[in-house]
Amino acid sequence: MPLSPDQVSEYQQTGVATPIAVASSHEVDYYRREFDRLESAEGAQRAQNRLFDRHFDQSFIWEIASHPAILDSVASLYGEHLLLLSTHVFCKYGPKDHFVAWHQDLTYWGLEPLEEVTAWYAIDDSDLENGCMRVIPGRHPQQLLEHGRSDRAGNLLSVNQEVAVTPQDESRAIDCVLRAGEISLHEGTVVHGSLPNRSPRRRCGVAVRYIPAHVRPLGSGPLGTDWKWRPILLRGTSQHDHFDLVPPPFSASS
Ligand SMILES: O=C(O)CCC(=O)C(=O)O
């Protein structure tokens, strides 16, 4: 379903729109069961933050990434020409100290212009106790903030990056409390992170990254890595030859 005018304006002002219900109760159960299966095959260590781009071999992740209700809401913000850039599972087990430091997603991704949106799909209920995502409202269009390294152990981000925020900014953070089957949408330059999971419950989400088709890469993948983007056209036409697009790994979800 497209976003309401209020949700669009919330996103335009704050860089985040949340919560948005997208999955049926059948899908909620199915995606959770499928994640449980993947988690037992891969182990908790990998499930925590090392499941990248598994929409290529896990049909349920592809189904989430290409879910019509999610695409409708993304299209309300970025138009009808949409690419799937990547997917990444963030699974925090509790009670433990793992957290996600404040950061902007687009910092090292080498994309221009700086336009990207993440749909964070809640596999499990995600709340204050189990460390839901938090966003500091405020847009930084076309602006990357300086990131240093976190001095706290347990940062789940790939290169331990962290952007400094003031206590005042932190006190304004929006808690993206989600029930399983809901998403939050956050834009690529908004500052966000999450606190440790202090509950005995798992908090798993699939971050699905979308870009409008006019965005181009500055290199073949995220800067400073040998990872290569493998974008998939999800809606509309690509219009440009900016990326080597790859075909959908499974047939379209219903
Ligand atoms: O899952 C989290 O706590 C953080 C997710 C995140 O940083 C992202 O999706 O960009």
The ligand as an ORCA input file, in Angstrom:
! r2SCAN-3c Opt
* xyz 0 1
  O      19.248     -3.550     13.158
  C      19.781     -2.602     13.712
  O      19.783     -2.469     14.930
  C      20.446     -1.526     12.901
  C      20.132     -1.654     11.451
  C      20.837     -0.661     10.613
  O      21.736      0.023     11.015
  C      20.404     -0.533      9.226
  O      19.492     -1.252      8.800
  O      20.957      0.301      8.510
*
